Amino acid sequence: VQLVESGGGWVQPGGSLRLSCAASGFVFSDYEMSWHRQAPGKERELVAAISSGGGSKNYADSVKGRFTISRDNTKNTVYLQMNSLKPEDMAVYYCSRRREFSYYWGQGTQVTVSP
């Protein structure tokens, strides 16, 4: 399993970023995918998840209405569109796929939100 994130960077509060995660090494369309994030000094938290077919999505309360998770099973890619970003969204964002008792993780991509 390989998960490679891209799209992080610096943005001002209120701005937008789109994260991408290219997956390989497994049948992508068979698995739910998710995004987690970890801010300095805090535990890693689930941000959003999407079912294998894309028909079901779940979000952390803190990002509902601002973030949108999507996937393209023809490209083995999952996305996270982040709008109206806040300083508290600043974190390393990880693409993830569930495994027994844990997750597979990508290497992470830094999102910085500051004036």
Secondary structure, DSSP 4 states (H G I P E B T S, - for coil): -EEEEE--EEE-TT--EEEEEEEESS-GGGS-EEEEEE-TTS--EEEEEE-TTSS-EEE-TTTTTTEEEEEETTTTEEEEEE-S--GGG-EEEEEEEEETTEEEE---EEEEE--
